[in-house]
Structures are given as structure tokens and as C-alpha cells.
Amino acid sequence: MQLQLRLDWSEMDMFAHINNVSYFKYLQAARVNYWEQIGLKTPYTDGLGPMLASTGCQFRKPLFYPGNIIIETNVEFIKNTSFGLLHRIFNADGELAAEGNDVVVLYDFLKHEKAPVPDWLRQKIAEAEDREL
């Protein structure tokens, strides 16, 4: 799944490149976009929703304003109550600028506990990925 974002002047730091904190905002945008595409939208009327358990980023190349980026997001794994996302951020020249990893836990907000990934969600992820997981 892809998401295109415009880099903003306010995201630059004193070294005239995009600040590392902004990369995490881009990962968040891609993560939420992916959640929406697979049917994990708010409000969670049945109590079921995603919760970010961990996130990380490996910086490969600096990004500069003005510009656009494309973020490709794919599921790396699905376990009983969690799944992993791999994000690849590409600059306008198609060069890999960063790679991010998320672990997302499915959470029952009514029971306040982790929940198993249901079959319908596994199917939606498989459809989004166009592959068996």
C-alpha cells in the first residue's frame, strides 16, 4: 500500500533537512492509512481496535524541503494478537530514505485486554497485500 505526502517547510531542522521526528509522523500517517484500508477505523463500536506496541526507524538518506515522499507499507507478519508493519520511505527521486517497523496489537478497548486477530481481518490484510499470509 502506498501513501504520498508533501514535505513541509516547518519540518526542517537547523541543518536544513527534515528533522528525524517528522519521519515518525510519516510512519504514523502510513500506519493509520493502512489501518483504515483494512477496516480498523475509529470509533471502535465493537471495542476492537489497533494499539501501537512498538515502532522504530532506520534513517538511510536525508529528506529536504521542498519535496514529496512515497511511503510503502506492507505486513511483515501476523501472530495471534499482533501484526508487524514494514514502512519504506522514498524521496522524490525514488531513493530509499528510511525504513520503519511497527508492531501493532489488536486490543479490546471494552475489556482492556489484547484480542486475537479475527479471520475477517486476516482476510482483509491478505487482500490488501495480494498474497497469502
N, C-alpha and C positions, 0 to 999 in steps of 0.2 A: 504494500500500500504506500502511496506517495502523498506528501504534503509539501506544497510550495509556500515559502514565507519570504517576505521582504525584510531585509535588514534595515534597522532604524538608526538614525544618527545618534540617538540617545543611548544606544547600546555600546558605543565606543568607550574605550578607556583612555588614560593619558598617553598610552603608547600608540594611539590612532588605529587600533584594531578592535574587533568586537570582544568585549570582556567575557571571560570564562563563565561567569554567572549566567549570561544570556544563553549559552549553549544548553543549560539545564531548563531554561524557559522553552527553548525549541523542542527539547525532548518531551517536555510536558505537553506541548501543543500536539506533537505527533502521537503521544500515548493516548491523550483524550480523543483525538481524531480516530485512532484505531478502535478504542472502546466504543465510540458511537457507531462505527461501521459494523461492529459485530453484535450490537444490540445491548450494550451495557450503558444505558443512558440514565440520567437523573430525571425526575426523582425516582428513587427505588421503591416503587409501590409494593413490591413483594418482599422488600427488605434486603434483597440480594444486590450486591454491587462490588466494584473493584476497590482494592486498597493497595497502595504502593508500599511494598515491603522493603525494597532497596533499589537504588539507582547509582549509576556510575558513568563516567565519560573518559574516553581516551582522546586527547587532543592530537590531531595529526598535522593540520595546517591552520594558520590564522585566517580569519574571515575579516573582510574590510567593507566599510560603508563607502559608497552606495553599492547595493548588490541584492541578489536573491539567492536563496538556498533551496535545495530539494532534500527532503528527509524521506528516506525509505525505511519502512518499519515492517518487520516480519516476526512471527512467533518462532522462538528457538526450541521451546519445549513446553509440554503440558504435563503437569503432575496431577495428583489427586485434588489439591485445593489451590494450586497456583499455576501460573504460566510465565514464561520469560519472553521478553521482547528485545529484539536487536534493532537498533536505530543506526542508520548510516546517513551522516550529513554531508552533502556535496555542495561545493561552491558553484558559481555560475559557469565555470569552465569544466564542470563535471569531475573535479578533483575531490577526493575524499578528505574532508576537513576534520571529521570526528566520528567516533563510534561510541554509541551509548548502549547500556544494558539495563533493563528493568526486570525486577521480579514483582509480579502482581499477584496478590492473594485475593481470592473470591471471599467475600465477607458477608455474613448475615447481620445486618445492622439492627434487626429486631431482637435477635438472640445474643448479639455481641460475641460472635464466635466465627471462626473460619467455616467455610461451607465447601462441599465438593463441587467441582466444575461439572455442571449438568451436561447431559448429552446434547441438548439443543445448542449450548454454547460451543461445545467441541465441534459440532457440525457447522456452525456459523464461521468459526475460525478456519476450518478446513476449506470452506467455500471461499473465504477471503484470501486464503493462501493458495488456492487452486492446487491443493495437494493433500494427501493423507498425513495425519499427524499421529 
